[in-house]
Amino acid sequence: MCGILAALGCIDVSQTKRARILELSRRLRHRGPDWSGISHHGNSFLAHQRLAIVDPTSGNQPLYNEDKTIVVTVNGEIYNHVELREKLGSHKFRTRSDCEVIAHLYEAYGEDFVNMLDGMFSFVLLDTRDNSFIAARDAIGITPLYTGWGLDGSIWFASEMKALNDDCERFECFPLGHIYSSKLGGYKRWYNPPWFSEDIPSTPYDPLVLREAFEQAVRKRLMADVPFGVLLSGGLDSSLVAAVASRYLAGTEVARQWGAKLHTFCIGLQGSPDLKAAKEVADYLGTFHHEFEFTVQEGIDAIEVVIYHIETYDVTTIRASTPMFLMSRKIKSLGVKMVLSGEGSDEVFGGYLYFHKAPNKEELHRETCRKIKSLHLYDCLRANKSTAAWGVEARVPFLDKEFINISMEIDPESKMVRPDLGRIEKWVLRKAFDDVENPYLPKHILYRQKEQFSDGVGYSWIDGLKVHAANHVTNTMMANAKYIYPDNTPTTKEAYYYRMIFERFFPQNAARLTVPGGPSVACSTAKALEWDAAWSRNPDPSGRAALGVHVDAYKENADASNGDEEVAADISVKRPKFQDDGVKVAVEG
């Protein structure tokens, strides 16, 4: 991942302004520690902080077309850049960077070229011939992007809002699958797949078509000139990513440079479900496996800096981001700069445990559509920012544009949980990779129950967070929460605690409005709470809130969301405890 910052239409174009842009861009240096660049033309500035994954020696940004009349600053990866270069046969390229093709595509096709890109990206492009510009974000919002407006009439774009919040009067999340055109004076959607309308599809389920689409999604993401690995929790999604990557790694350019043995990484509390399952999968696949342990206290100590980096106060995002943040630091210390990760599968296939209660295929399909549309506010944000905090890039094959289109055209009846037919959550994905002759995974891993990352690292992690928050947030503070935080009022002590930290870093009203609100159970949308009346009494985003579904569910008579010490303790005694001491991983210094 790289960090981009652009300020266009500035009144002040002095050296002082340039220095200010550079200063703000340095707030994004964690995203791109390898090189910095800036382009200044007229009243516009484009800055870049580079994480070099493809063409490390010559791909510094900003990038240009042949005569340098078009300049672009990009965060992301364009997986089909070789095919696009062939399409632009008469154009001359300066580098081997996958992102340079963007400037040339604009020159050849104008603003409507964005749907030709296959990848994850956010970019700002300036056409100096008429001083027009466009900004764009990928189909699902895998890469973060924010839009801001200055009092002088300038418009700004940045990978993280920490580069905007001091100099912009107002800022917001850039919508996924859109471009912003100065010629149009606003946003325009470029990504318009059939599933976006939420009409119910009817294509019969074909396991081989689904398998081949996912294998292709993984293979194209092996494009790199630096060491990489796979984040492996031992659950279905990350295990499939690792299984496919290990099959196709040999013969790739990255294998030629860095070796054909796949590296995998896992983190958890001592004795956690993920550590055990990940080691079993790694042993089965024959990967070079790296196992990291952390303690509850180490995680709690990192909460403030995690919130600073991920720029949210959403409870489930912070719970899951913290171990991912700690793991990313250890990964970077090993010299690895890119990882594949399993985000997106649960949204596409209805994999969260609350989908067990979907009343019919129509409701299930619409909920999956809602979940995919909001991924950029939750799991994409977490996966990107918690890894980018340490200069590591996360790629997510389940959110491949073509794979999503194929998956969302499947008749959702096949995605319904049907115990009478032996179908658990994500049955269509499990069945697609259930190959008896050449198995991808052991059967019990292929059919392991869904476990959310913040749960799988060890149940004591969430319970410990609730106890810690209860020690810092009083009942009086909760009683007055609606007056202190009238927008997205926190309803639990844990949520209040995170909100206090967030507001210290980002006190602007615009910042708090970038975070979604509303009740949730086991990561559901608010709409899906209607599926089971019991859920409204226990709206906690943990998978264990799926009462009657998760094998270690909360007790129904316990309000797991209130964060009181006695309730957290009550919850924690009903299952095996995971140690919070023992071997520690260094997370500071």
C-alpha positions as CSV (number, residue, x, y, z in Angstrom):
1,M,0.0,0.0,0.0
2,C,1.1,3.5,-0.7
3,G,-0.1,6.9,0.6
4,I,-1.5,9.5,-1.7
5,L,-2.4,13.2,-1.1
6,A,-3.6,15.7,-3.6
7,A,-4.7,19.4,-3.2
8,L,-6.2,20.9,-6.3
9,G,-7.4,24.5,-7.0
10,C,-5.4,26.1,-4.1
11,I,-5.2,29.9,-4.0
12,D,-1.8,29.8,-2.2
13,V,0.8,28.2,-4.5
14,S,3.8,29.5,-2.6
15,Q,6.8,27.5,-1.4
16,T,5.2,27.6,2.1
17,K,2.2,25.8,0.7
18,R,4.4,23.1,-1.0
19,A,6.1,22.6,2.3
20,R,2.8,22.2,4.0
21,I,1.6,19.6,1.5
22,L,4.9,17.6,2.1
23,E,4.3,17.9,5.9
24,L,0.8,16.5,5.6
25,S,2.0,13.8,3.2
26,R,4.5,12.6,5.8
27,R,1.6,11.7,8.0
28,L,1.1,8.9,5.5
29,R,4.7,7.7,5.4
30,H,3.9,4.5,7.4
31,R,1.9,3.4,4.3
32,G,4.8,4.0,2.0
33,P,8.2,4.1,3.7
34,D,10.3,3.4,0.6
35,W,10.2,6.7,-1.3
36,S,8.4,10.1,-1.4
37,G,7.5,12.3,-4.3
38,I,5.5,15.4,-5.2
39,S,4.4,17.2,-8.4
40,H,3.4,20.8,-8.4
41,H,1.6,22.3,-11.4
42,G,-0.2,25.6,-11.3
43,N,-2.6,25.6,-8.3
44,S,-2.4,21.8,-7.8
45,F,-0.2,19.5,-5.8
46,L,0.1,15.7,-6.0
47,A,2.1,13.9,-3.4
48,H,3.0,10.3,-2.9
49,Q,4.5,8.0,-0.2
50,R,5.6,4.7,-1.9
51,L,5.6,1.1,-0.8
52,A,7.5,-0.6,-3.6
53,I,5.9,-4.0,-4.5
54,V,6.2,-4.1,-8.3
55,D,9.3,-2.6,-10.0
56,P,11.0,-1.3,-6.8
57,T,13.9,0.3,-8.7
58,S,12.1,2.6,-11.2
59,G,8.5,2.9,-10.3
60,N,8.6,6.0,-8.1
61,Q,5.6,8.3,-8.1
62,P,4.0,10.6,-9.2
63,L,3.9,8.9,-12.6
64,Y,3.4,10.6,-16.1
65,N,2.5,10.0,-19.7
66,E,5.2,10.4,-22.4
67,D,5.2,14.2,-22.5
68,K,4.4,14.7,-18.8
69,T,1.2,16.5,-19.5
70,I,-0.7,14.0,-17.4
71,V,0.4,13.2,-13.9
72,V,-1.1,10.6,-11.5
73,T,-0.5,9.6,-7.9
74,V,-1.8,6.0,-7.2
75,N,-2.3,3.7,-4.2
76,G,-2.9,0.1,-5.3
77,E,-2.1,-2.6,-7.7
78,I,-3.3,-3.1,-11.3
79,Y,-3.2,-6.8,-11.9
80,N,-4.0,-6.6,-15.7
81,H,-1.4,-4.0,-16.5
82,V,0.5,-6.2,-18.9
83,E,-2.6,-6.8,-21.1
84,L,-3.4,-3.1,-20.9
85,R,0.1,-2.1,-22.0
86,E,-0.4,-4.4,-25.1
87,K,-3.6,-2.6,-25.8
88,L,-1.7,0.7,-25.7
89,G,0.9,-0.6,-28.2
90,S,2.0,2.8,-29.5
91,H,2.6,4.3,-26.1
92,K,6.1,4.5,-24.6
93,F,6.4,3.7,-20.9
94,R,9.1,5.0,-18.6
95,T,8.9,2.3,-15.9
96,R,7.7,-1.3,-15.3
97,S,5.3,0.0,-12.6
98,D,1.8,-1.5,-12.9
99,C,0.3,1.9,-12.1
100,E,1.9,3.8,-15.0
101,V,-0.7,2.4,-17.3
102,I,-3.3,4.7,-15.7
103,A,-1.9,7.9,-17.2
104,H,-1.7,6.3,-20.7
105,L,-5.2,4.9,-20.5
106,Y,-6.6,8.3,-19.7
107,E,-4.7,9.8,-22.6
108,A,-6.1,7.2,-24.9
109,Y,-9.7,6.8,-23.6
110,G,-10.5,9.8,-21.5
111,E,-12.3,9.6,-18.2
112,D,-14.2,6.4,-19.0
113,F,-11.2,4.1,-18.8
114,V,-11.6,3.2,-15.1
115,N,-13.7,0.1,-15.7
116,M,-10.8,-1.4,-17.8
117,L,-8.7,-1.7,-14.6
118,D,-8.6,-5.0,-12.8
119,G,-7.2,-4.4,-9.3
120,M,-7.5,-2.4,-6.1
121,F,-6.7,1.3,-6.4
122,S,-7.3,4.8,-5.4
123,F,-5.7,7.5,-7.6
124,V,-5.8,11.2,-8.5
125,L,-5.0,12.2,-12.0
126,L,-4.3,15.8,-13.2
127,D,-4.5,16.8,-16.9
128,T,-2.2,19.8,-17.1
129,R,-3.4,20.6,-20.6
130,D,-6.7,22.1,-19.3
131,N,-6.1,21.8,-15.5
132,S,-8.9,19.2,-15.2
133,F,-8.6,16.2,-12.8
134,I,-10.3,13.0,-11.8
135,A,-10.0,10.9,-8.7
136,A,-11.2,7.3,-8.5
137,R,-11.6,4.4,-6.1
138,D,-11.8,0.7,-6.8
139,A,-15.1,-1.3,-7.2
140,I,-15.4,-2.5,-3.5
141,G,-13.3,0.2,-1.8
142,I,-10.4,-2.1,-0.8
143,T,-8.1,0.9,-0.8
144,P,-9.1,3.8,1.4
145,L,-9.7,7.3,0.0
146,Y,-11.2,10.5,1.5
147,T,-12.4,13.7,-0.1
148,G,-11.9,17.1,1.6
149,W,-12.8,20.7,0.9
150,G,-10.7,23.8,1.9
151,L,-12.1,27.2,2.8
152,D,-10.2,28.6,-0.3
153,G,-12.4,26.4,-2.6
154,S,-9.7,23.8,-3.0
155,I,-10.6,20.1,-3.2
156,W,-8.3,17.5,-1.5
157,F,-8.0,13.7,-1.7
158,A,-6.0,11.5,0.7
159,S,-5.5,7.8,1.6
160,E,-6.2,8.6,5.3
161,M,-8.2,11.4,6.9
162,K,-5.3,12.3,9.2
163,A,-3.8,14.1,6.2
164,L,-7.0,16.2,5.8
165,N,-8.4,16.9,9.2
166,D,-6.4,19.9,10.0
167,D,-6.5,21.7,6.6
168,C,-10.0,20.9,5.3
169,E,-13.2,22.5,6.5
170,R,-15.1,19.3,5.6
171,F,-14.2,15.8,4.5
172,E,-15.9,12.5,3.8
173,C,-15.3,9.0,2.7
174,F,-14.9,8.7,-1.1
175,P,-17.6,6.4,-2.3
176,L,-16.6,3.0,-3.6
177,G,-16.8,2.3,-7.3
178,H,-16.9,6.0,-8.2
179,I,-14.9,8.7,-9.9
180,Y,-14.8,12.4,-9.0
181,S,-14.6,14.5,-12.2
182,S,-13.8,18.2,-12.1
183,K,-15.5,18.5,-15.4
184,L,-18.7,17.1,-14.0
185,G,-18.2,18.9,-10.6
186,G,-19.0,15.7,-8.6
187,Y,-19.0,12.0,-8.3
188,K,-20.1,9.5,-11.0
189,R,-20.4,5.7,-10.5
190,W,-18.2,3.7,-12.8
191,Y,-18.9,0.2,-11.3
192,N,-22.4,-1.0,-12.1
193,P,-22.6,-4.8,-11.8
194,P,-26.0,-6.6,-12.0
195,W,-25.9,-7.5,-8.3
196,F,-25.8,-3.9,-7.2
197,S,-29.5,-3.5,-7.9
198,E,-30.1,-6.3,-5.4
199,D,-32.4,-8.2,-7.9
200,I,-32.5,-11.9,-7.1
201,P,-30.3,-13.9,-9.5
202,S,-31.1,-17.3,-10.8
203,T,-27.9,-18.8,-12.3
204,P,-27.5,-22.4,-11.2
205,Y,-24.6,-23.2,-8.9
206,D,-21.6,-24.7,-10.6
207,P,-18.8,-25.6,-8.2
208,L,-16.2,-25.9,-10.9
209,V,-16.9,-22.4,-12.3
210,L,-16.7,-21.0,-8.8
211,R,-13.4,-22.8,-8.0
212,E,-11.7,-21.7,-11.2
213,A,-12.8,-18.1,-10.7
214,F,-11.2,-18.1,-7.2
215,E,-8.1,-19.8,-8.3
216,Q,-7.6,-17.1,-11.0
217,A,-8.3,-14.4,-8.4
218,V,-5.5,-15.8,-6.2
219,R,-3.0,-16.4,-9.1
220,K,-3.2,-12.8,-10.4
221,R,-2.4,-11.5,-6.9
222,L,0.9,-13.3,-6.8
223,M,2.3,-10.4,-8.9
224,A,5.2,-9.0,-6.9
225,D,8.9,-8.3,-6.9
226,V,9.2,-8.6,-3.1
227,P,8.8,-11.3,-0.4
228,F,5.2,-12.1,0.4
229,G,3.0,-14.5,2.5
230,V,-0.5,-15.4,3.5
231,L,-2.4,-14.5,6.7
232,L,-3.6,-17.9,7.9
233,S,-6.1,-18.2,10.7
234,G,-6.9,-21.8,10.0
235,G,-10.5,-20.9,9.1
236,L,-12.0,-21.8,5.7
237,D,-11.3,-18.5,3.9
238,S,-7.6,-17.9,4.8
239,S,-7.0,-21.7,4.4
240,L,-8.3,-21.7,0.9
241,V,-6.2,-18.7,0.0
242,A,-3.1,-20.5,1.3
243,A,-4.0,-23.8,-0.4
244,V,-4.5,-22.2,-3.8
245,A,-1.4,-19.9,-3.5
246,S,0.8,-22.9,-2.5
247,R,-0.4,-24.8,-5.6
248,Y,0.4,-22.0,-8.1
249,L,3.4,-20.3,-6.5
250,A,6.0,-22.4,-8.3
251,G,6.8,-20.9,-11.7
252,T,5.8,-17.4,-10.9
253,E,8.3,-14.5,-11.0
254,V,8.1,-13.9,-7.3
255,A,9.0,-17.6,-6.7
256,R,12.0,-17.2,-9.0
257,Q,13.2,-14.2,-7.0
258,W,12.3,-15.3,-3.5
259,G,11.7,-19.0,-3.5
260,A,8.8,-21.4,-4.1
261,K,7.9,-22.2,-0.4
262,L,4.9,-20.3,0.8
263,H,5.2,-18.3,4.1
264,T,2.1,-18.2,6.3
265,F,1.4,-16.1,9.4
266,C,-0.9,-16.4,12.3
267,I,-1.5,-14.6,15.6
268,G,-3.5,-15.4,18.8
269,L,-3.5,-15.7,22.5
270,Q,-1.7,-18.7,23.9
271,G,-3.9,-21.7,23.2
272,S,-6.3,-19.9,20.9
273,P,-8.4,-21.7,18.3
274,D,-6.7,-19.9,15.4
275,L,-3.2,-20.9,16.4
276,K,-4.1,-24.6,16.6
277,A,-6.1,-24.6,13.4
278,A,-3.5,-22.6,11.4
279,K,-0.6,-24.9,12.4
280,E,-2.6,-27.9,11.2
281,V,-3.3,-26.3,7.9
282,A,0.3,-25.1,7.5
283,D,1.6,-28.6,8.2
284,Y,-0.9,-30.0,5.7
285,L,0.1,-27.6,3.0
286,G,3.8,-27.7,3.8
287,T,4.2,-23.9,4.3
288,F,7.0,-22.1,6.2
289,H,4.7,-21.1,9.1
290,H,5.3,-18.2,11.5
291,E,3.2,-18.2,14.7
292,F,2.9,-15.2,16.9
293,E,1.4,-15.0,20.4
294,F,0.2,-11.8,22.1
295,T,-1.3,-11.2,25.5
296,V,-4.5,-9.4,26.4
297,Q,-2.5,-6.6,28.0
298,E,-0.2,-6.2,25.0
299,G,-3.3,-5.8,22.9
300,I,-4.9,-3.3,25.3
301,D,-1.6,-1.3,25.3
302,A,-1.8,-0.9,21.5
303,I,-5.5,0.2,21.3
304,E,-4.8,3.9,21.1
305,V,-2.3,3.7,18.3
306,V,-4.6,1.2,16.5
307,I,-7.5,3.7,16.6
308,Y,-5.2,6.4,15.3
309,H,-4.2,4.3,12.3
310,I,-7.5,2.7,11.4
311,E,-9.5,5.9,12.0
312,T,-12.7,4.4,13.3
313,Y,-14.5,3.9,16.6
314,D,-16.5,0.9,15.4
315,V,-16.2,-1.8,18.0
316,T,-15.8,-5.0,16.0
317,T,-13.3,-3.3,13.7
318,I,-11.1,-2.3,16.6
319,R,-11.4,-5.7,18.2
320,A,-10.1,-7.4,15.0
321,S,-7.7,-4.7,13.9
322,T,-5.6,-4.9,17.1
323,P,-4.2,-8.4,16.7
324,M,-3.8,-7.8,12.9
325,F,-1.8,-4.6,13.7
326,L,0.5,-6.5,16.1
327,M,1.0,-9.3,13.6
328,S,1.8,-6.9,10.8
329,R,4.6,-5.4,12.8
330,K,6.1,-8.9,13.2
331,I,5.6,-9.7,9.6
332,K,7.4,-6.5,8.5
333,S,10.3,-7.3,10.8
334,L,10.8,-10.5,8.8
335,G,11.3,-8.5,5.6
336,V,7.8,-9.3,4.1
337,K,6.0,-6.4,2.4
338,M,2.8,-8.1,0.9
339,V,0.3,-10.6,2.2
340,L,-2.8,-12.3,0.9
341,S,-5.8,-12.3,3.2
342,G,-9.3,-13.8,3.3
343,E,-11.6,-10.8,3.8
344,G,-14.8,-10.7,1.8
345,S,-15.9,-14.3,1.7
346,D,-18.5,-14.0,4.5
347,E,-20.1,-11.1,2.8
348,V,-20.3,-12.7,-0.6
349,F,-21.5,-16.1,0.6
350,G,-23.5,-15.3,3.7
351,G,-20.9,-16.8,6.0
352,Y,-21.5,-15.0,9.2
353,L,-23.4,-17.1,11.7
354,Y,-26.4,-14.9,11.8
355,F,-27.2,-16.0,8.2
356,H,-28.4,-19.2,9.7
357,K,-31.5,-17.3,10.6
358,A,-32.1,-15.8,7.1
359,P,-35.9,-16.4,6.5
360,N,-35.6,-16.9,2.7
361,K,-33.2,-16.6,-0.2
362,E,-34.4,-13.1,-1.1
363,E,-33.5,-11.8,2.3
364,L,-30.2,-13.6,2.3
365,H,-29.2,-12.2,-1.1
366,R,-30.2,-8.6,-0.2
367,E,-28.2,-8.8,3.0
368,T,-25.1,-10.0,1.2
369,C,-25.5,-7.1,-1.2
370,R,-25.7,-4.7,1.7
371,K,-22.7,-6.3,3.4
372,I,-20.5,-6.0,0.3
373,K,-21.5,-2.4,-0.3
374,S,-20.4,-1.5,3.3
375,L,-17.2,-3.5,3.3
376,H,-15.1,-0.4,2.8
377,L,-16.3,0.9,6.1
378,Y,-15.4,-2.3,8.0
379,D,-13.2,-5.2,6.9
380,C,-11.6,-3.5,4.0
381,L,-10.7,-0.6,6.2
382,R,-9.3,-3.0,8.9
383,A,-7.3,-5.1,6.5
384,N,-5.8,-2.2,4.7
385,K,-5.0,0.2,7.5
386,S,-3.9,-2.2,10.2
387,T,-1.3,-3.7,7.8
388,A,-0.4,-0.4,6.1
389,A,0.4,1.0,9.6
390,W,3.7,-1.0,9.3
391,G,4.2,-0.7,5.5
392,V,2.7,-4.0,4.6
393,E,0.2,-4.5,1.7
394,A,-2.8,-6.8,2.1
395,R,-4.4,-8.2,-1.1
396,V,-7.9,-9.8,-0.9
397,P,-8.7,-12.4,-3.6
398,F,-12.3,-12.9,-2.4
399,L,-13.0,-9.3,-3.5
400,D,-11.7,-9.9,-7.0
401,K,-14.2,-8.0,-9.3
402,E,-14.8,-11.0,-11.6
403,F,-15.1,-13.5,-8.7
404,I,-17.7,-11.3,-7.0
405,N,-19.7,-11.0,-10.2
406,I,-19.8,-14.8,-10.7
407,S,-20.5,-15.5,-7.0
408,M,-23.3,-13.0,-6.8
409,E,-25.0,-14.4,-9.9
410,I,-25.5,-17.8,-8.1
411,D,-29.1,-18.5,-7.2
412,P,-29.1,-17.6,-3.4
413,E,-31.1,-20.7,-2.6
414,S,-27.7,-22.5,-2.8
415,K,-26.3,-20.2,-0.2
416,M,-29.1,-20.9,2.3
417,V,-28.1,-22.8,5.5
418,R,-30.0,-26.1,5.3
419,P,-29.2,-28.5,8.1
420,D,-31.7,-31.0,6.6
421,L,-29.5,-31.2,3.5
422,G,-26.2,-31.0,5.4
423,R,-25.5,-27.5,4.4
424,I,-23.7,-25.1,6.8
425,E,-22.7,-21.5,6.2
426,K,-20.7,-21.0,2.9
427,W,-21.6,-24.4,1.7
428,V,-21.2,-23.4,-1.9
429,L,-17.6,-22.4,-1.3
430,R,-16.8,-25.5,0.7
431,K,-18.4,-27.8,-1.9
432,A,-16.4,-26.1,-4.7
433,F,-13.1,-27.1,-3.0
434,D,-14.2,-30.5,-1.7
435,D,-12.0,-32.5,-4.1
436,V,-11.7,-36.1,-3.1
437,E,-9.0,-37.0,-5.6
438,N,-6.8,-34.0,-5.0
439,P,-7.9,-32.4,-1.7
440,Y,-7.1,-28.8,-1.0
441,L,-7.7,-29.1,2.7
442,P,-8.5,-31.7,5.4
443,K,-12.3,-32.2,5.6
444,H,-12.7,-31.0,9.1
445,I,-10.9,-27.7,8.2
446,L,-13.0,-27.4,5.0
447,Y,-16.1,-27.7,7.1
448,R,-14.9,-25.8,10.3
449,Q,-17.6,-23.5,11.8
450,K,-17.2,-19.8,11.0
451,E,-15.1,-18.0,13.7
452,Q,-14.7,-14.2,13.5
453,F,-11.0,-13.1,13.6
454,S,-11.5,-11.1,16.9
455,D,-13.0,-14.3,18.4
456,G,-10.6,-16.8,16.9
457,V,-7.5,-15.2,18.3
458,G,-8.9,-16.2,21.7
459,Y,-12.2,-15.5,23.5
460,S,-10.4,-13.9,26.4
461,W,-9.4,-11.0,24.1
462,I,-12.9,-9.6,23.8
463,D,-13.7,-10.4,27.4
464,G,-10.6,-8.6,28.5
465,L,-11.5,-5.5,26.4
466,K,-14.9,-5.3,28.1
467,V,-13.4,-5.5,31.5
468,H,-10.7,-2.9,30.7
469,A,-13.4,-0.5,29.3
470,A,-15.6,-1.0,32.3
471,N,-12.7,0.2,34.5
472,H,-12.4,3.4,32.5
473,V,-16.1,4.3,31.8
474,T,-18.5,4.9,34.7
475,N,-22.2,4.4,34.8
476,T,-22.7,8.1,35.0
477,M,-20.7,8.6,31.8
478,M,-23.0,6.1,30.1
479,A,-26.1,7.8,31.4
480,N,-24.9,11.1,29.7
481,A,-23.5,9.5,26.5
482,K,-26.4,10.8,24.4
483,Y,-25.4,14.4,25.3
484,I,-21.7,14.0,24.9
485,Y,-21.9,12.0,21.7
486,P,-25.3,12.8,20.0
487,D,-24.1,11.2,16.7
488,N,-23.8,7.4,16.9
489,T,-24.2,7.5,20.6
490,P,-22.2,4.6,22.2
491,T,-24.5,2.1,23.9
492,T,-21.8,0.0,25.7
493,K,-18.8,0.9,27.9
494,E,-16.5,-0.6,25.3
495,A,-17.9,1.6,22.6
496,Y,-17.7,4.6,24.8
497,Y,-14.0,3.9,25.6
498,Y,-13.1,3.7,21.9
499,R,-15.1,6.8,21.1
500,M,-13.1,8.8,23.7
501,I,-9.9,7.8,22.1
502,F,-11.1,8.5,18.6
503,E,-12.3,12.0,19.5
504,R,-8.9,12.9,20.9
505,F,-7.2,12.2,17.6
506,F,-10.1,13.3,15.3
507,P,-12.3,15.9,17.1
508,Q,-13.9,17.2,13.9
509,N,-17.6,16.5,13.3
510,A,-16.7,15.4,9.8
511,A,-14.4,12.7,11.2
512,R,-17.1,11.1,13.4
513,L,-19.5,11.1,10.5
514,T,-17.2,8.8,8.5
515,V,-17.9,6.0,10.9
516,P,-21.2,4.0,10.4
517,G,-23.5,3.4,13.3
518,G,-26.5,1.2,14.2
519,P,-27.1,-2.1,16.1
520,S,-25.5,-5.3,15.0
521,V,-25.3,-8.9,16.0
522,A,-22.4,-11.1,14.9
523,C,-21.5,-8.4,12.3
524,S,-25.0,-8.2,10.8
525,T,-26.6,-5.0,9.4
526,A,-29.3,-3.4,11.4
527,K,-31.9,-4.8,9.0
528,A,-30.9,-8.4,9.7
529,L,-31.7,-8.0,13.4
530,E,-35.3,-8.5,12.4
531,W,-34.6,-12.1,11.6
532,D,-34.6,-13.2,15.3
533,A,-36.2,-11.3,18.2
534,A,-33.6,-12.6,20.7
535,W,-30.9,-10.7,18.9
536,S,-32.3,-7.3,19.7
537,R,-31.7,-8.1,23.4
538,N,-28.0,-9.0,22.7
539,P,-26.7,-6.7,20.0
540,D,-23.0,-7.5,20.2
541,P,-20.9,-7.8,17.0
542,S,-19.0,-10.9,18.2
543,G,-20.0,-14.2,16.5
544,R,-20.8,-15.5,20.0
545,A,-23.8,-13.2,20.0
546,A,-25.5,-15.5,17.4
547,L,-27.5,-17.3,20.1
548,G,-28.4,-20.8,19.3
549,V,-25.9,-21.0,16.4
550,H,-22.3,-20.5,17.8
551,V,-21.1,-23.5,19.8
552,D,-19.7,-21.1,22.4
553,A,-22.5,-18.5,22.3
554,Y,-23.1,-16.0,25.1
555,K,-25.8,-17.0,27.6
556,E,-29.1,-15.5,26.5
557,N,-29.8,-14.0,29.9
558,A,-26.5,-12.1,30.0
559,D,-26.4,-8.7,28.4
560,A,-23.0,-9.1,26.8
561,S,-23.0,-5.6,25.4
562,N,-23.0,-3.5,28.6
563,G,-19.3,-4.0,29.3
564,D,-19.7,-4.3,33.2
565,E,-17.0,-6.2,34.9
566,E,-19.4,-8.7,36.5
567,V,-21.1,-9.5,33.2
568,A,-17.8,-10.0,31.3
569,A,-16.7,-12.3,34.1
570,D,-20.0,-14.2,33.9
571,I,-19.5,-14.7,30.2
572,S,-15.9,-15.8,30.5
573,V,-16.4,-18.7,32.9
574,K,-18.6,-20.8,30.6
575,R,-15.8,-22.0,28.2
576,P,-12.1,-22.9,28.5
577,K,-9.9,-19.9,29.4
578,F,-6.8,-18.9,27.4
579,Q,-3.7,-17.8,29.2
580,D,-2.8,-14.2,29.2
581,D,0.8,-14.8,30.2
582,G,3.6,-17.2,29.2
583,V,5.6,-16.6,26.0
584,K,5.2,-13.0,25.0
585,V,5.8,-11.3,21.6
586,A,7.5,-8.0,21.7
587,V,5.2,-5.3,20.5
588,E,7.0,-2.2,21.5
589,G,10.5,-1.0,21.1
